[in-house]
Amino acid sequence: MSVYLDYAATTPLRKEVFDCYVEHLQTLGNPSSVHSSGQLVRQALEEARESLAKSVDCNRSEVIFTAGGTESVNLAIKGLFWQRVGEDSKRKVIISAATEHHASLDPMEWLEKHDGAEILWLPVDRDGVIDLDFLEDYLQEHHENVAFVNLMWANNETGVITDINRVTAMTKPCGIPVHSDSIATFGHIPISFSSSGLSAMSVSAHKIGGPVGAGALIVSRSTKLVSIIHGGGQERGMRSGTMNAPVAKAFAVAAELAVSELAEEHLRLEALRDKLVQGVKNITPLAHHTAAKSPRMPHNAHFTFDGCSGDSLLFLLDQQGVCVSVGSACQAGVNGPSHVLLAMGRTEREANGCIRMTLGKQSTEADVDAFLSALPKALDGALRAGLTT
Ligand SMILES: Cc1ncc(COP(=O)(O)O)c(C=O)c1O
């Protein structure tokens, strides 16, 4: 059995979620059909919507089910941009940060390349903190040119949390919508859509014990966005396609469990994480704990190691049965220097030398101990490999 310390990549499907998924998979009916079979499935879907709304603290009509986090983020970014530019062609500026996940970076850059968007990248300091004073100054001068602000609630690599309430307090007087990728946050720290001031927020099921390919975009009732998928007009016309009731049900169960266990898990995982961090520091002075002083997620530990590559460490830990991440898993499993660390002013060498450990529901003290016993050998091998490359 391997030791899994990569919960930010994906999480094991929880038993309660699996049971609910399988049960609903066996029910025949299209939720848009008016006959009783269809309406039974519709009922399950609407129960899932109600339940997820409770978990994110929003109105049920604000939940738009999607086929995952990447789709939710794409719908928010393209949909908000097209809506705002359609209303006023001056509003071409998307304000964001280079530390965003590729699910955000790529659609923003696509709009820049193909559709006249201009991106304002907010400065990020060495601790991963986004310069919100800069945002405030920019909005004072140029708010009429802004399409929307796009900032993730917590960074999936470093775990650094952004003060989203401060962001929305700044944008509200100018009527600028804000979307937040909350995929690394939801189910881990308390978040409330209704009191966040956000216009849209993306969440994903497989980061919290739910199935892959299930997500939602929470869209406030006053926010309009252009759909990116056209068809039957389901999900308030924002996301056409037959709704997937079993997946929505499974997502809702995962969310309910994660949110109800959050307070306890937060403390438990934070203590485990702190043990892991201290253990790494005791093993080697070559390790640098990333963003140690910033507000961070409780289950995330991120390090750079002098003189060795994250890829080597990952491989050598994996050989000993320990799964970690270099933080920036790209297409086809090809890893490059972390774009997040580069955006935080690290050198390419430093951005190549990081690993991320993330904990979750099934993580135990024994997992942390196993990682710490495997680390010296992995470090030794990675340092030797580092010397010859
Ligand atoms: C912060 C963040 N945004 C977006 C995504 C993409 O979500 P999904 O895998 O559900 O498409 C991920 C998943 O890695 C993520 O961590």
The ligand as a Tripos MOL2 file, in Angstrom:
@<TRIPOS>MOLECULE
LIG
   16    16     1     0     0
SMALL
NO_CHARGES

@<TRIPOS>ATOM
      1 C1         -7.1140   25.3030   -8.1690 C.3       1 LIG1
      2 C2         -7.6210   24.3980   -9.2220 C.ar      1 LIG1
      3 N1         -8.3650   24.8830  -10.2300 N.ar      1 LIG1
      4 C3         -8.8730   24.0960  -11.1830 C.ar      1 LIG1
      5 C4         -8.6390   22.7420  -11.2030 C.ar      1 LIG1
      6 C5         -9.2570   21.8870  -12.2590 C.3       1 LIG1
      7 O1        -10.3450   21.1730  -11.7230 O.3       1 LIG1
      8 P1        -10.8520   19.7920  -12.4100 P.3       1 LIG1
      9 O2         -9.7550   18.7910  -12.2070 O.co2     1 LIG1
     10 O3        -12.1150   19.4370  -11.6760 O.co2     1 LIG1
     11 O4        -11.1090   20.1010  -13.8440 O.co2     1 LIG1
     12 C6         -7.8380   22.1910  -10.1950 C.ar      1 LIG1
     13 C7         -7.4850   20.7440  -10.2150 C.2       1 LIG1
     14 O5         -6.3290   20.3900  -10.2460 O.2       1 LIG1
     15 C8         -7.3290   23.0260   -9.1780 C.ar      1 LIG1
     16 O6         -6.5620   22.5450   -8.1860 O.3       1 LIG1
@<TRIPOS>BOND
     1     1     2 1
     2     2     3 ar
     3     2    15 ar
     4     3     4 ar
     5     4     5 ar
     6     5     6 1
     7     5    12 ar
     8     6     7 1
     9     7     8 1
    10     8     9 2
    11     8    10 1
    12     8    11 1
    13    12    13 1
    14    12    15 ar
    15    13    14 2
    16    15    16 1
@<TRIPOS>SUBSTRUCTURE
     1 LIG1         1 GROUP 0 **** ****
